[in-house]
Amino acid sequence: LYWRRAEAQKVADAAALAGAMKLPDTTLALAAAQNYAARNGYNVAVSGVSVTGQVNPDGSHPHWYRVRVSRPERLFFGSVFRMLTTQIGATATAEFVTKEPINVWGVGTYGTVGTQSLEISGPYARYSYGDPYATRFLDSGAPNPLYDPSGYNYHLYVPPNYATINGTTNVMLELYDATSGTSSSSWSDEVYSSHGVSTQATTVFTIYRPDATPSDYSDDVAIASVTIGPNNSTYRLKWAVPPGFTFNSATYGTGHYRVNVRTTSGTGGNAYHMRAGPPRSSGQSFNPNNGTSLTGIGRLQMFFQRDGVVTWNLGYIPQEAAGMKLHIKKFDTDIGAQSITYQDTTGLINWTGQLSTNGTWQEDVFTIPSNYPGGTLRAIYTAGRTDTSVWEMWYEGVIAGQPGRVRLVE
């Protein structure tokens, strides 16, 4: 019975995580929980088996989902006393937190290269150089528990009226300096020795079509992918469009396309940027008001190309987030960093943040005003050239249609 109880707990854990991923739709949440329970021997179609789900189980956490599973278990020695079965069950609670999309072009005009860029490290880069997810090892050589070989994900938003704005349904995703290589006075890639070797990064860029499950990447369908090695002249210090990165939104639909960026080798970092819009003839300028936008899904790398103070439009906080707790985590905000403050377009937010030190995280947690009408959150951040950091934002809550992540809390 002790062994069966441990089994039941594992089933409850899996069912709670599956159910929480479907919030705020409670019908889908229960169906997902029961589906995962059935896969592990707790099928509600069998007599005596129960799988129940409950949102907000303690009355204070509407983003929590609690699942209880139970079923009858046969007894061996108990049959001597005419006890043939007993009911064994377990309970687990998971929470869903909403990832806040972080504006890729938080500084300056969309499509214009400026103070800040994106950057991803090679898998053998040093952990303390600013990228906690792309590096396989800690500085000590021990495995990095945060290493994520899938890299970073972005939303390329193509609005429903895209064709009306631009006179075409075709969309072109451009990459700036998508190759790693020798630094220049105007644009910098980080190249350094780490773990006994010094090589530049190889980077893979992939576009996925929109779908109805933004939190589930396992069913995403790729439109195009390109692998770019070091010092590739096609991409070095210029805007370029890889093969297949011009696509027809009439074929794939409007909405959120996922753009994935990951590295497969290297010790250095690859600084790059992205923009999207209608295809243009040679010499025609980029229109920043074409309706598209690019945001990091819950996390974003920030690389300073020069010293300065930036007012970073982190992202839009919707009215539905009023009263929720907002978490902002920063990794390695150290080179030339002096201060972080947060303000918004409504004037209701004026928060002071904390800097993190070399190779460490610092988390700011704020409660969004209960009367918040919705507005853009800004970070006023001072840092120095080559400062590399990673920023994350999420809400303790569920906002319909936005991706999130789940974890067990009980």
N, C-alpha and C positions, 0 to 999 in steps of 0.2 A: 504493500500500500504506500510506503514511503517513496518507492521508485515511481509508482504511478502518479503520485502527487507532484513529483519533480517534472514528470512528463507533461502533466496538465499545466504547470506554470509556464513551460516553454510554449505551449499552444496558446495560452492566454496572452503572453507577451507578443507573439507574432500577430495574433488577431487584433490586439489593441493598436499596434503600429499600423496595420493595414487599414483599420477603421478610421483612425485619426487622419490618415492621408486623404480621406474623402470628405472631410469637413469643409464647409458647413452643411453639406447635404446629409442629413441623418439617415435617410433611406439607403443611400449608397454606402454610408459608413457601416451600417449593420450588415448589408449584403457582402461587403468586402471582408468584414470580420468573420462572418459565417463561412465564407468561401475558404479563407485560410485555415479556419478551424477544421473544416471538412477534409481538407488535404492532409490533415494530421490526426485523423481518426475521430473527430468530434462532429459528425454529420447530424444535423438537427432532424433529418428525416428518420433517424433511428430512434426507437422508443427509449425514453429515459435520458436522451442527450439534450442538453440545453446550452445555447450560446446567446447571451444577452448583451446589449450595448447601452451605454448611458452617457450623454453629453453633460458637461458641467456637473460632475458627480458631487462636488462639495459646495456648489452654489456660488463659488468665487472664481472659477476658471472655465469660462465658456469654450476655451480652446482645448480642454482636456476631454479624452474619450476613454471610458472605463468599460472593460469587457470581463464578463464572468463566464467560464466554461465549466461544465460538470457532466458526468456520465456514470452509470453504474459499473462497478468493478466486481468481478467474481471473487469469492473467498475460498480458500482451501481448508485451512484449519477451522475456520468459523462454521463450516458446514456441520461440524460435530454438534454445535449448539443451534442448528437449523438457521444459521445466518448465511444465506447463499450469496448475497451481494451487499455492497455498501456504496453510497454515492461519494465520489471523489471530485473535487473541483478546485479551481484557482482563479484569482482575480489579478488583472494588470491594468494600469492606466498609462496612456501615452498622451503627449501634448503635441499640437501642431503649432508651429510658429511661422509667420508669414515673412518671406524674404522681401526686403525692400529693394526695388530696382535702383541702382546707383548710376547716375548720369555719366556716361563715358566722356562726353564733352562738357565737363563741368566748368572749364576755364575757357574764356574766349568764345569765338564764333564757331559753330558747328562746321567742320570741314577745313579749318585753318590750323595749321601746326603752330603751337605756341609754347608756353612755359612747361606744360605738363604733357606726358604721354602715358601710354600703357607699357608694361614690361612683364615678361615672363622669364624665369630662370631656367637654365638647363637642369636636368635631374641630378647632376653631380656638383651643382653650385653649393656655396656655403649657405647654410641655413640662416645665419645671422646677417646675411647681406640683404634681407628684406622680403624674401618670398618663402613663406612657411609651407606652402602646399605643393610647389613644383619640385622641391628638393628631396631626394631620397634619404639623406642622412643628416643628423645633427652635426654640429661642428666637432663633437667628440668622436664621430665615426659611428655612433650607435644609430640604428634605424630611426627615421623620423616618423613618429606616430601620426602626424598630420599629412603625410605624403599622399597626394591624390593624383594618380597618373592620368586622370581624365582632364586635368588642367583647369581652365577657366571657361565659364559660359556667359554669353551675352544674349540679350534680346534685340533683334533687329525688327523694329515695329514698322509695318507697312499699313497705313490707315485704310479704311474702306473707301475713302474718296481719293485715293492715290492717283487713279487714272484721270479724275476730273482736274486735279491740281497740275498734273504733268503732261496730260495728253497722250499718255502711253501706260500700258500695264507692265512694261519691262522694268526691272530693277537691277541696278549694278552695284555690287559691293566692292569698294576699293580698299586696298591695303597700302599704308605708307611705311616704307622701309621695313618690310616684312622679313627681311633677311638679317641675320646677325653679322657683325663685321667690325672693321676698324672704325674707331670713333672719329668724328670730325668736330670742328669748332662749332658747327651749327646744330649737330644732332649726335647723340651719344648712345652707344651700346656699351654695356659693361663686359669687359673681358678680363678674366683673372684666373689665377691658379687656385685649384681646390682639390683636396684629397689626392695630391701628388700629380695631377695632370692639369693642362690648360688648353681647353678646346672651346670653340664657339658653338652656339646652340643650333640645333635643327628643330624647326617649328612646323607643326601641322595645323592648318586652318580648315574647318569643315562647316558647311551650312546645312541645317536640317529644316524641313518644311514644318509649318504650323500643325499642331494637332490639339485634341481635346483634353490631353493629360499633361499639363505643363510641369508637374512635379515628377513625372515618370519618364525617364530618358530611354528606357529599355525598348520602347516601341517607336522611337523616333526614326524617320526615314531621311537619309542623307540625299541632298541635291547635288553637291559637289564637294570635293576635297582636294587640297594641294599640300605637298610636303616641300618646304623651302629650306635648303641647306645654307651654310655660311657663305658670305660674300657673293651672293647671286646678283649679277649685274642687272637682271630684269627687274629686281625689286629694290635695289640699294638706293636710298635717299630720294625716292620718288613715289608718286602714287601709281599703283599698277593694279590691273584686274586679272586674277588668275583664270585659267580655263574653267568654264562652268559657273563663274561667279556673276554672270549676267543671266537672269532667269525671268520667267513670265509669271507674274502674280495671278494672272487669269487661270493658269494651270494649277498652281499650288495654293491659291487663296491669299487673302490679306490676313493681317494679324501678326502674331509674334513668331518670327523665324528664330531658331536657336543657332548661334554661331559659337562653335567650340574652338579653343586655342590650347594646344598642348605641346610639350617638347619631348623629344625622344632621345636626345643626346646633348652633351655639352656641359661645361662648367660656368660659362658666362651667361649674361642676360641678353634678351632680345627686346629692344624698345621698338614699339610699332604704334600705329593708330589705324582707325577704320572710319569710313563714312559710306553712305549709301544714297542712291537717287537714280533718276533716269539716265540711260546712256547718253553721252555727249559726243559731239564731233570734236575733232582735234582743235585745241585752242579755246574751246568754249569753257567758261568758268563754271565752277560748282555753285549750285543754288542751295543755300542752307535752309531755305523755307520750302523744301519739296515734300514735307509731311512725314518723312521717316525720322526715326530716332534710334539711338543705340544706348543700351543700359547694361551694366553688369548685374547678373542675377544673384543678388544677396551679398556678393563680394566683388571687390575691384582692386586692381593694382594701380598704384600711382607712382610715377617716376618723374622727378624734377630735372628738366633739361638745363635749367639755370636757377640761380638764387632768386628768391622773391617771396612776396606775400600773394596768395591766391584766394579768391573768393569762390569756393567750390560749390556749385549747385548739386548737392548730394542726390536729391530726388524729390518727388512729389509725395507729400503725406496726405492721404485722402481723408475725407470727413469721417469715413467708417473707422478710422484708427483713433478717434477721440476717446480719451480715457485709458488707452492702452499704454503699456510700458514699451518704450523704444530702446533697443540696445544698439550701441555703436562701438565696435571693437576696432582697434588699430594695432598693427604689428610693425614694430621697428621704425617709429617716427622719431628719428634721432639726428640725422646729419643736418646741422644748421636749424633744427626745429626749435622754435621758441614758444609758440602758444597755439591753442585751438579754441575758438569760440563758435557757437552755433546760433544762427539767427534764421528767421524765415520771412516770407513775403507778407504775412499778416500782422507782424509786430507782436504776436503773442508769445513767441519763443525767443529767449535770450539766455542761452546756457553757456557755462564755461566747462570745457573738456580737459582731459588729462592726457599728457604725452606719454608714450611708451619709450623705454630705453632700448639699447641695442639687443636685438634678438628676443624681445619680450612682447607680450600683449598688454594692452591697457583697455579696459572696458568702461564706457560711460553708459549709465542707465537713467533715463528720464521718463517722466509720465507726461504724455501729451495732454494738453488742457481738455477738460470734459466738453467745453463749448467750441472745440476747434472746428473751423469751417472748411479746412483743406488749404494747403499752401506748399510752397517749395522751401525745403530746408537747405540752408547754406552753411558751409564750414569755412571760417576765415582762418587760414592755415599758413604759417610762416615756416619755410624750410630752405635747405641749401641744395645746390646742384649735385646730382647723382643720389639724392635721397630717394630710396625705394621703400615703399610701405604697402601694406594691404589693409583695406578697410572693409568692414562688414556691417550690415544693418539688418535688423529684423524686429518684428513686433511680437509681443506675447498675445497673439490673437489670430483670428482667421478673417481674411478678407477675400471674398469670393472672386475667383478668376485669377488670383495671384499665386505663383508657386511658393512652396514652403518646404519644410523638413519636419521630421517627427523624431521624438526620442521618448524613452520610457521615463516616467517620473515616479511610478509606484509599482 
